């Protein structure tokens, strides 16, 4: 374990850039046998990880090696889709000792940590567990690059795709707006656009294009309000519940496609749907929704009735967690060998099902140094509690200056100024005006 590296990564404010935003310095304190670079990026239309490996492969691999050394791993595995032969060739030429490339299928959800660990090592993370339970640590491509760069995290890389003139992967200061990111992609090609933040499958719906980009913004899928996905994302829980109770015919497709079920975990989404019919949503004895990974595959792909089993599982999951009930169960380890490969969902098929085939499925890197005139920096853009502001209105800051940090002993991440300028607001966010 490298205490110096851990302290530096903490000071730089490095977090998991793939979505959850878990502070990376905590991961570096673990002991593991294997480190896995998650370059699968299975969300349709997103290309950020592939583009970073193509442009900054040496830095990505250096960061991965630093992680390997810190956790004392015997090997490091680069997980990347086998179809990206040009990226694989370039990365292969740069591989340090004790590193290897694992070619992944072009399927969803290949980037899920549990699926990734199984595909690269053959190990099954236990239900409710984490990769460390089977001796693995998983890091995102951008996270590894940020470690290698050895400086405060002030920029975010993300793909802007969908209804835009020129789909692109951009590097942009944290705190810039969705609207500014969309302009870097040539602007929206629809009137009154909305976005799915993070992807079409596991994203969050937003109509507010003034929302700031954070350390965990993985991508923006721009859509018109008439797109079918918008209707899917804007259903209320009451609608989901009513439609599910009346329309589910218990075909089991949602369970048959569930990646956690296919790994042998005891989740069965069709039982969550059945619970609606008996007014038992959230009852701990009807299903094991606590093991839902929220990949949305059952809702977006599997259900022939266009129902919402993922949302029902998530609702049940939250109620189960609130109840304090937990299960410790083992996975059925023969199930992946029997079924997983036969039920993978190809990305082209998923793109067609989601109504995204009309959009360009490319996202070349544009890293042109764009700087906004204003940066809005939320004090909570990571796992854990919000950081505490270290600046006041009127202070002048430069890129990389610390503006907020977590309380002593609390889980969180340091936040830095992403542009030069003057502090104009300090609340649950810090605003900098250039």
C-alpha positions in Angstrom: 0.0 0.0 0.0 1.4 3.4 -1.0 0.5 5.9 1.7 1.9 8.7 -0.3 -0.2 7.9 -3.4 -3.4 7.4 -1.3 -2.9 10.9 0.3 -2.2 12.4 -3.1 -5.3 10.8 -4.7 -7.4 12.1 -1.8 -6.0 15.6 -2.2 -6.6 15.6 -6.0 -10.3 14.7 -5.4 -10.3 11.6 -7.6 -13.5 9.7 -7.5 -15.0 6.9 -9.5 -15.8 8.6 -12.8 -18.2 5.9 -14.0 -21.2 7.1 -12.1 -21.2 6.3 -8.4 -18.4 8.7 -7.5 -16.9 6.6 -4.7 -13.7 8.3 -3.4 -10.8 6.5 -5.0 -8.4 6.9 -2.2 -10.6 4.5 -0.1 -10.3 1.8 -2.8 -6.5 2.2 -2.8 -6.3 1.2 0.8 -7.6 -2.3 0.0 -5.6 -5.5 -0.6 -6.5 -7.4 -3.7 -5.2 -10.0 -6.0 -6.5 -8.5 -9.2 -7.2 -5.0 -10.5 -9.6 -4.6 -13.4 -9.9 -1.6 -15.7 -13.5 -1.2 -16.7 -13.4 -0.1 -20.3 -16.6 -2.0 -21.3 -18.8 1.1 -21.6 -22.0 -0.7 -22.6 -24.5 2.2 -22.5 -25.7 2.7 -26.0 -24.2 5.7 -28.0 -21.5 6.4 -25.3 -17.8 6.3 -26.3 -15.9 8.1 -23.7 -13.8 5.3 -22.3 -12.8 3.9 -25.7 -11.8 7.4 -26.8 -9.7 8.0 -23.7 -7.9 4.7 -24.2 -7.3 5.6 -27.8 -6.0 9.1 -27.1 -4.4 8.7 -23.6 -3.7 5.0 -23.4 -0.2 5.5 -21.8 -1.7 7.6 -19.0 -4.6 5.2 -18.5 -2.2 2.2 -18.1 0.1 4.1 -15.9 -2.8 4.9 -13.6 -3.9 1.3 -13.6 -0.3 0.2 -12.7 -0.3 2.7 -9.8 -3.5 1.1 -8.5 -2.1 -2.4 -8.9 0.9 -1.5 -6.9 -1.1 0.3 -4.2 -3.4 -2.7 -3.5 -0.6 -5.3 -4.0 -2.3 -7.1 -6.9 -0.7 -9.9 -8.8 -2.2 -8.7 -12.1 -4.1 -6.0 -13.8 -6.7 -6.7 -16.5 -7.8 -4.3 -19.1 -11.5 -5.0 -20.0 -12.4 -3.7 -23.4 -14.9 -4.7 -26.1 -13.3 -7.1 -28.5 -14.7 -5.2 -31.5 -12.4 -2.2 -30.8 -9.4 -3.9 -32.5 -7.5 -0.6 -33.1 -7.7 0.4 -29.4 -6.7 -3.1 -28.3 -3.7 -3.1 -30.6 -2.5 0.3 -29.4 -3.0 -0.7 -25.7 -1.4 -4.0 -26.2 1.8 -2.3 -27.4 1.9 -0.2 -24.2 1.0 -2.9 -21.6 3.4 -3.1 -18.6 4.4 -6.4 -17.0 1.6 -8.1 -15.1 -1.1 -6.6 -17.3 -3.3 -8.3 -19.8 -6.2 -7.4 -22.0 -9.6 -9.2 -21.7 -11.8 -8.9 -24.8 -15.4 -8.4 -23.8 -18.6 -9.0 -25.7 -20.5 -6.1 -27.3 -23.4 -6.6 -25.0 -25.4 -5.0 -22.2 -24.5 -4.8 -19.3 -20.9 -5.9 -19.9 -19.7 -2.9 -17.9 -21.6 -4.0 -14.7 -18.9 -4.7 -12.1 -20.4 -8.2 -11.3 -20.5 -9.2 -15.0 -17.1 -7.7 -15.7 -15.5 -9.6 -12.8 -17.1 -12.8 -14.0 -16.1 -12.3 -17.6 -12.5 -11.4 -16.8 -11.7 -13.8 -13.9 -14.5 -16.4 -13.8 -15.3 -15.4 -10.2 -18.8 -14.7 -9.0 -19.2 -11.8 -6.5 -21.6 -13.0 -3.8 -25.1 -11.5 -3.6 -24.9 -8.2 -1.9 -21.1 -8.2 -2.1 -18.5 -6.1 -3.8 -15.6 -7.0 -6.1 -13.2 -7.1 -3.1 -15.0 -10.1 -1.8 -13.5 -12.1 -4.6 -10.1 -10.4 -4.4 -10.8 -7.8 -7.1 -10.7 -4.0 -7.4 -12.4 -2.3 -10.3 -11.5 1.1 -11.6 -12.9 3.3 -14.4 -10.8 4.3 -17.4 -11.1 8.0 -16.6 -10.4 7.4 -12.9 -7.1 5.7 -13.8 -6.2 8.5 -16.1 -6.9 11.1 -13.4 -4.6 9.2 -11.0 -1.8 9.2 -13.6 -2.2 12.9 -14.3 -1.3 13.7 -10.7 -3.2 16.9 -10.3 -6.6 18.1 -9.0 -9.6 16.8 -10.9 -11.1 19.9 -12.6 -12.3 18.6 -15.9 -14.8 15.8 -16.9 -14.9 13.7 -20.0 -18.3 12.7 -21.4 -20.0 11.8 -24.7 -22.8 14.0 -26.0 -24.9 12.0 -28.3 -28.4 11.5 -29.7 -30.2 14.5 -31.3 -27.1 16.7 -31.8 -25.5 17.9 -35.0 -22.1 16.3 -34.3 -22.0 13.5 -31.6 -18.7 14.0 -29.7 -16.7 13.1 -26.6 -15.6 16.2 -24.8 -13.3 17.3 -22.1 -15.0 20.2 -20.2 -14.5 22.0 -16.9 -16.6 20.6 -14.1 -19.4 23.1 -13.4 -20.1 23.9 -17.0 -23.7 23.4 -18.0 -25.4 20.7 -20.0 -26.3 23.4 -22.6 -22.6 24.3 -23.1 -21.7 20.7 -23.5 -24.5 20.3 -26.1 -23.2 23.3 -28.0 -19.8 21.7 -28.3 -21.6 18.9 -30.1 -22.9 21.3 -32.6 -26.2 22.0 -30.8 -29.4 20.1 -30.5 -31.2 19.1 -33.7 -34.7 19.1 -32.0 -36.7 21.9 -30.6 -37.0 22.0 -26.8 -34.5 19.2 -26.1 -34.3 17.1 -23.0 -31.4 14.8 -21.8 -30.8 11.4 -20.3 -27.9 12.0 -18.0 -25.5 9.0 -17.8 -27.1 7.0 -20.6 -30.3 5.6 -22.1 -30.4 2.6 -19.8 -29.4 3.8 -16.3 -29.6 7.6 -16.8 -31.6 10.2 -15.1 -34.1 12.3 -17.0 -33.5 16.1 -17.0 -35.3 19.0 -18.7 -33.0 21.6 -17.1 -30.1 22.3 -19.4 -28.6 24.8 -16.9 -27.7 21.8 -14.7 -23.9 21.7 -14.0 -21.7 18.8 -15.1 -20.1 17.0 -12.1 -17.3 14.5 -11.6 -19.8 11.7 -12.2 -21.6 12.9 -15.4 -20.9 10.0 -17.7 -22.7 11.2 -20.8 -25.7 13.1 -22.2 -28.2 11.6 -24.6 -30.1 14.5 -26.1 -33.7 13.7 -27.2 -36.9 15.4 -28.3 -39.8 15.3 -26.0 -41.7 13.1 -28.3 -39.1 10.3 -28.1 -40.5 7.0 -26.6 -37.7 7.0 -24.0 -39.0 10.2 -22.6 -42.4 8.7 -21.9 -40.6 5.7 -20.3 -38.6 7.9 -18.0 -41.4 10.2 -17.0 -44.0 7.7 -15.7 -45.0 8.3 -12.1 -44.8 5.5 -9.5 -48.6 5.4 -9.4 -48.7 4.8 -13.1 -46.0 2.1 -12.9 -47.8 0.4 -10.1 -51.3 0.5 -11.7 -50.1 -0.6 -15.2 -48.0 -3.4 -13.7 -50.7 -4.8 -11.5 -53.2 -5.0 -14.4 -50.9 -5.9 -17.3 -48.2 -8.4 -16.1 -48.9 -11.9 -17.4 -46.0 -13.5 -15.5 -44.1 -14.5 -18.6 -40.8 -14.5 -16.6 -38.8 -12.8 -19.4 -37.7 -10.1 -17.0 -36.1 -12.7 -14.8 -34.6 -14.7 -17.7 -32.7 -11.6 -18.9 -31.7 -10.3 -15.4 -27.9 -10.2 -15.3 -27.9 -10.7 -11.5 -30.2 -13.7 -11.8 -28.0 -15.1 -14.6 -25.0 -14.9 -12.2 -26.9 -17.1 -9.8 -28.2 -14.4 -7.5 -31.6 -14.8 -5.9 -33.4 -11.9 -7.5 -36.4 -12.6 -9.7 -38.1 -9.5 -11.1 -41.2 -11.4 -12.1 -41.9 -12.0 -8.4 -41.6 -8.2 -7.8 -44.2 -7.7 -10.5 -46.4 -10.4 -8.9 -46.2 -8.6 -5.6 -48.1 -5.7 -7.2 -51.0 -7.9 -7.9 -51.3 -8.9 -4.3 -50.6 -5.4 -2.9 -47.3 -6.7 -1.4 -44.8 -4.3 -2.8 -41.9 -4.1 -0.5 -42.8 -7.2 1.5 -39.5 -8.8 2.4 -40.8 -12.4 2.0 -41.9 -12.1 -1.7 -38.7 -11.4 -3.5 -35.0 -10.5 -3.1 -35.2 -7.1 -4.8 -32.3 -5.9 -2.6 -30.0 -7.6 -5.1 -31.3 -5.5 -8.1 -28.4 -3.8 -9.9 -30.8 -1.3 -11.5 -29.5 -1.9 -15.0 -33.1 -1.5 -16.4 -32.7 -4.3 -18.8 -35.9 -6.0 -17.7 -37.9 -2.8 -18.3 -36.2 -1.5 -21.5 -35.6 -4.8 -23.3 -37.1 -7.9 -21.7 -40.7 -7.1 -21.0 -43.0 -7.8 -24.0 -45.7 -5.7 -22.4 -43.5 -2.6 -22.0 -44.0 -2.7 -18.2 -41.6 -1.5 -15.6 -40.1 -4.4 -13.5 -36.9 -2.5 -12.8 -38.8 0.4 -11.2 -40.8 -2.1 -9.1 -37.7 -3.8 -8.0 -36.1 -0.5 -7.1 -39.2 0.6 -5.1 -39.2 -2.7 -3.3 -35.4 -2.5 -2.8 -35.7 0.9 -1.1 -38.5 -0.3 1.2 -36.6 -3.5 2.1 -33.5 -1.4 2.9 -35.6 1.0 5.0 -37.0 -2.0 6.9 -33.5 -3.1 8.0 -34.0 -6.6 6.7 -31.1 -8.2 4.9 -30.2 -11.6 3.5 -26.9 -13.4 3.2 -27.2 -16.0 0.5 -24.9 -17.8 -1.8 -25.1 -17.6 -5.6 -26.0 -20.7 -7.6 -22.7 -21.0 -9.4 -23.9 -23.4 -12.1 -26.3 -20.9 -13.6 -23.8 -18.5 -15.3 -22.3 -21.5 -17.2 -25.7 -22.7 -18.3 -27.4 -19.5 -19.3 -25.3 -16.2 -19.3 -23.7 -16.4 -22.7 -27.0 -17.4 -24.3 -28.9 -14.4 -22.9 -26.5 -11.5 -23.4 -28.2 -8.6 -25.1 -26.2 -7.3 -28.2 -25.8 -3.5 -28.2 -27.0 -3.1 -31.8 -30.2 -4.9 -30.8 -30.6 -2.8 -27.7 -30.1 0.4 -29.8 -32.9 -0.7 -32.1 -35.2 -1.5 -29.3 -34.6 1.8 -27.6 -35.4 3.8 -30.7 -31.9 5.1 -31.0 -30.9 3.7 -34.3 -31.6 7.0 -36.1 -28.7 8.6 -34.3 -25.0 8.4 -35.1 -23.3 5.8 -33.0 -19.9 7.6 -32.9 -18.3 10.0 -30.4 -14.8 11.2 -31.5 -12.8 13.0 -28.8 -12.8 16.8 -28.8 -10.4 18.1 -26.0 -10.0 21.7 -27.1 -9.6 23.5 -23.8 -13.1 25.1 -23.7 -13.6 27.2 -20.6 -17.0 28.6 -19.5 -17.5 32.0 -18.1 -19.2 30.5 -15.0 -18.8 27.3 -13.1 -21.4 25.9 -10.7 -19.8 23.4 -8.4 -22.2 21.3 -6.2 -20.7 20.4 -2.8 -22.1 16.9 -3.2 -20.9 15.2 -6.4 -19.5 12.0 -4.9 -20.5 9.1 -2.6 -20.6 10.2 1.1 -21.6 13.5 2.6 -21.2 17.0 1.0 -17.9 18.7 1.2 -17.6 21.8 3.3 -16.9 25.1 1.6 -13.4 26.5 2.2 -14.0 29.8 0.4 -16.3 32.8 0.9 -18.0 35.2 -1.5 -15.5 37.6 -3.0 -12.5 35.3 -2.9 -10.5 34.9 -6.1 -9.5 31.4 -7.1 -7.4 29.8 -9.8 -7.9 26.4 -11.5 -7.0 23.7 -9.0 -7.4 25.7 -5.8 -9.3 23.8 -3.1 -12.8 25.2 -2.6 -14.4 22.5 -0.5 -13.3 19.4 1.4 -15.1 16.7 3.5 -15.2 16.9 7.2 -12.4 15.1 9.1 -13.0 11.4 9.1 -16.1 11.6 6.8 -16.5 9.9 3.5 -16.3 12.4 0.7 -14.0 14.1 -1.8 -12.1 17.4 -2.2 -13.5 19.8 -4.8 -11.3 22.2 -6.7 -11.9 25.4 -8.7 -12.4 24.4 -12.4 -11.9 28.0 -13.8 -10.1 31.1 -12.7 -12.4 33.7 -11.2 -14.3 35.2 -8.3 -16.6 33.4 -5.9 -20.1 34.8 -6.2 -22.1 32.3 -4.2 -21.5 29.8 -1.4 -24.5 27.6 -0.4 -25.0 23.9 -1.2 -22.8 24.9 -4.2 -20.0 27.2 -5.0 -20.3 29.5 -8.0 -17.3 31.0 -9.7 -17.5 33.8 -12.3 -14.6 34.3 -14.6 
